[in-house]
């Protein structure tokens, strides 16, 4: 397949980036420093009760005007669009605080209005807080929608530290998936079905190094949590550089998306992705399979998922569905023998036996 010459492309990266303790109260100062003073504010449900007092104190000190404030209770693209175009005309930035729903809601609003979006994640469950896409409901189905990378990212490590343990494990699962995603991307390129971006690939690989080579695997340690935040952030930037989700999403994400469709009780995104990453690494005969296994073992990820394993019947149904989730998107699951081989691994691998059960 012949491609047109690569066009010149401007890469957007977060202009405002703050990671540390006690950052919620300082958001007002960061906004004023960037001449952003009329704010639309969107919260995840229940988060305003926990963090609102500190945030509003900082806003008051800096003279920030909150022109609109609400909980983000839905991610339906039509409703988000309605809210966006009914915001006050003087809003010059949107701040989203919370988990994936609030951040995707806010990100897409800002994208539609072409104004800055400041992402304030309260957990590290996935890399969406710094990605150039949003996961929304479109025509009744969950879809990844092109958006804009945040203008700013503010991460309060005190807040991250107090988030539920499941969010940390989900973040680990989402982070380690770069190994299988990058392998799928390279194979697609070798088959003439995609094009590669060396710099984006380097960023994605370096994000893995930041997390898994720089410190212990104790998920409760401040060093681990800071590294997880930084690694997920770098993963989001890698997608912006590539102009595609390829550096961070491959066969393992297709399985997770399929599980969201077929499961009676879908698990958190990163938990599903982590399990699927291990299976897909085996399918790929990935040279980093041992690294995937060791990382998910030593961090306690496998042990955590085994406490509430995935349904084998639902997982098999998701495997059958997953190659059709994205059209013209080659992964290891596109190979004709992958489904049969996956069933063999699920039956015979001692770890998968405990992660995927009846």
Secondary structure, DSSP 8 states (H G I E B T S, - for coil): --------------SEEEEETT-GGGHHHHHHHTT--EEEEEE-TTHHHHHHHHHHHHHHHHT-EEEEEEE----BHHHHHHHHTTS-TT--EEEEEESHHHHHHHHHHHHHHT-EEEEEES--SSGGGG-SEEEEEETTEEEEEE----SEEEEEHHHHHTS-HHHHHHHHHHHHTHHHHHHHHHHHHHTTSS---HHHHHHHHHHHHHHHTSS---TTSHHHHHHHHHHHHHHHHHHHHHTSSTTT-SHHHHHHHHHHHH-SS---HHHHHHHHHHHHHHHHT-TTHHHHHHHHHHTSHHHHHHTT-EEHHHHHHHHHHHTTSSTT---GGGSTTHHHHHHHHHHH-HHHHHHEE-
